[in-house]
C-alpha cells in the first residue's frame, strides 16, 4: 500500500519518535458507521468567520506572511485539550499578535490518537488547499466528538466544511481523497518529530530572538509573552 493510505497512530502523551506503528485509514474519510451521531446543527461557523475576518490566510496559516514570529500549533483533531486551546488560547493570539502583524499562526495536524484523528487531519489538509486550514480546524473543534467514538464521519466532516467561511465544499471533497492532503499530513508529522513534539497541543514559537515551546491549553497571555520574547 502507498504511503497515502496510512496515517500515524498512537497516544497523545507518548513521544513522537516512539509512534512507529501505523493504522490503516481510508483517505475517503473512514467508516461512517461509528457510534457517534452527527450534530443536529454544525456549530462555530459564525464565530470563526468573525475571528478570521480581514486576516490573510494561506494553506494552514493565518496572519501576515512576513510576520517576524511564527507560531506552529501542533494539534490532533480529536484531542480534547486542543479543543480547550481553541476556546481558551487561540482567540487571544489571533486578536493580539496575529492581528497586529507580529506573529503568524500555522496549524500542524498530527494523528496521535486514532482513526478519527486521521480522518480529521485529512479534512484539515483538504481545506488548506483552499487556504482555509486554520478556519476549518477551528470549526472542527466546535463540533468535536469524544475520542475514538467514530464521530469524524463523512457527514460530520462535510458539515464542518459547509460551515467553514469561504470554503468550496465540492472542491474540498475532491481534495480529501488526493495525494496532496495525505502528503501534507505526513509533512506535519515529520515537522512534529523534528521539533520533539510529544503532546498536543504544542505551540512552537520561533522568531529572531530564538524559539520557545509551550504545551497545553494555556492562557493566551503565555503564548503572547513568548511571542514578545522572541520578536
N, C-alpha and C positions, 0 to 999 in steps of 0.2 A: 504494500500500500504506500502511496506517496505521502510526503510529509503533510500535505494539505488535509488528509483525513484524520490527523491526530492532533490533540492538544494536551499540554502538560496538566497532570492532576496532582493532588496531594492535599495536605492540611495547611491551613493558613499560617500556623505558627512554626512550621518546620523550615529549616534552612533551604533556600532555593537549590543549592548545589546538591542536596540530598534527593530532590524531587526528580528522579530519573525514570520512574515508572510512568508509562503513558496510558491514557484512557482513550478508547475509540469513541469518536464523536462524529456524527453526520454533519457536514457543513450546511445542510439544509435547515439546521436548527434543532435536530434531535427529535426524540419521540414526543409527540404532543398529547400522549395519553397519561401524563403524570397526574398525581392526585390533587394537585393544586389547580383550582379553577381560576380563570382569568377574571380580573376585576370588572365590576359592572360598568365602571367608567374609568378610563385611563386618567390618572391624576398628574399634575405637575406642569403641564404644557404652558399654561398662562404664566406661572411663576418663573419658569425658565426663560420664557420669552422676555420677561421684564429684566431678568438678570443679565442676559446677553445683549440686550438692546444697545446698538451703537458701537459694539466692540468687534474688532476684526477676529474672524475665526478661520483656521486653516488646518485641515487634517484633524488631529486630536487636540489642537491647541486653541486657546483663546487669549487674546491680548496682542499688543503691538509686537510685530516680528523683530524689531530692533531693540526691544527692551533689554536693559543691561543684566537683568536677572532672569534665570529660567527656573521654574518650579515644576519638577516632574512628580506627578502623583501616581504612584503605583497602586492599583486597585484590583480587587476581584469583584466581578459584577454581583455575586451573591453574598459578599462579606457584609454582615450586619454593622460592623464598626465603620465600614466605608459609607454605608447609608447614613450613619450618625455624623460622619465627617461632612457628607453632602449637605446636611441640615445645619451643622454647628460651625464648621470650619470654612467651607468653600465660599459662602456669601461674603464674609468679611475680607477674604483675599481678593475676590473679584471687585467688590465695591471700594477697595482700598488700592493696593499697589498695582493691580491689573488695570483698573480704570485710569490711574494717574500715569500709566506708561512705564512704571518702574519694573514690573515683572510680567512675564508671560507664563501661563499655566498650561501644561501638557499632560493629558491623560495617558497612562500606560496600563492597558488592561492585561492582567495576569489570570491564570486559571488554576489556582491552588486547590479549590475545594471539591469540584466535581463537574459533572456534565452540564449543569445549569450555568456554571462559570464559563464553560467553553462556548455554549450557545450565546450567552450574553456578550462575551468578548468578540465573537464574530459579528454580532449585530452592531456593536460599537464601531468595529473596524469598517463595516459597510457604510455606516453613517459618516465616518471620517472621510470616505472618498468623496463626499459632498461637502466637506469642511464643517461637519456637524457632529464630530466625535464627542466633544465636550457636552454639547446640548443634549444629545441622545443619552449620554451617561447620567446626567442629572435627572432627566425624566425617568430613566430606568430605576434609579434609586427611589424615586417617589412611588414606584409600583413594585418594589422588590418583594418576593415571597420568602418563605422560610427555606433555609439551607437544604439542598438536595431533596426538595419535595416535588421536583418536576415542574416548578412554576414557570420556567422560561420556555414556554411553548411558542409555537409559531404564532398563535393567536395573540398572546400577550406581547410578544416582541414586535409584532406588526402594529398592534395598538399603540405601543410606545413610539414607534416610527411615525405613526399618523399624528401623534401629539407633539412631536419634536418640531419646533419652529423652522419653517422653510426647508423641510426635508421632502424630497420626491420619493414617495413610498415605493412606487414600481421600480425605480432605478435602484433603490436600497435592497429590494427583494432579490434582484439580479446580482447585485454586488455580494450579498451574503454567501452565495454559492461559488464565488470565484476564488482563484488563487491569491489575488491581491489581499483580500481580507485575512485569509489564513496566514499568509506571509507576514502581514503587519502584526498579528498577534504573536507569532514566533519572534519577531524582531523586538517587541516589547519584553518578552520573556528573556531574551538574550541581554537586553539592557538591564533588566532587573537582576539577573545573575551577576553581571559585571559590577553593579552597584552594591552587591551584597544584601539585597532586599530579602528579608526573612519573614515579614508580616505585612498585612495590608490593613489600612492604608499606610504607605510610607511616602513622605514628602522629601525629595532630594532638591535642595535649594542651592543653585550654583550661580556665581557672579564673579566680578573682578576681585572680590575680597576672599574668595575661596568657596568651600562647599559645606553645608550643614545638612544633617539628616534628622528628620523628626518623624516619629512613628505614632500612629493612633489618631483618634478623633479629638484632637487638642483644640484649645481655643484659637480662633484665627489670629489673635494677637501674638501667639507664639511663633506662628509661621511668618507673620508680617515682621516681627522683630528679627527673625533670621534673614529675611529679605533685606532689611535695612543693614544688617551686619555685613552682608557680602556684597552690597551695592558698590 
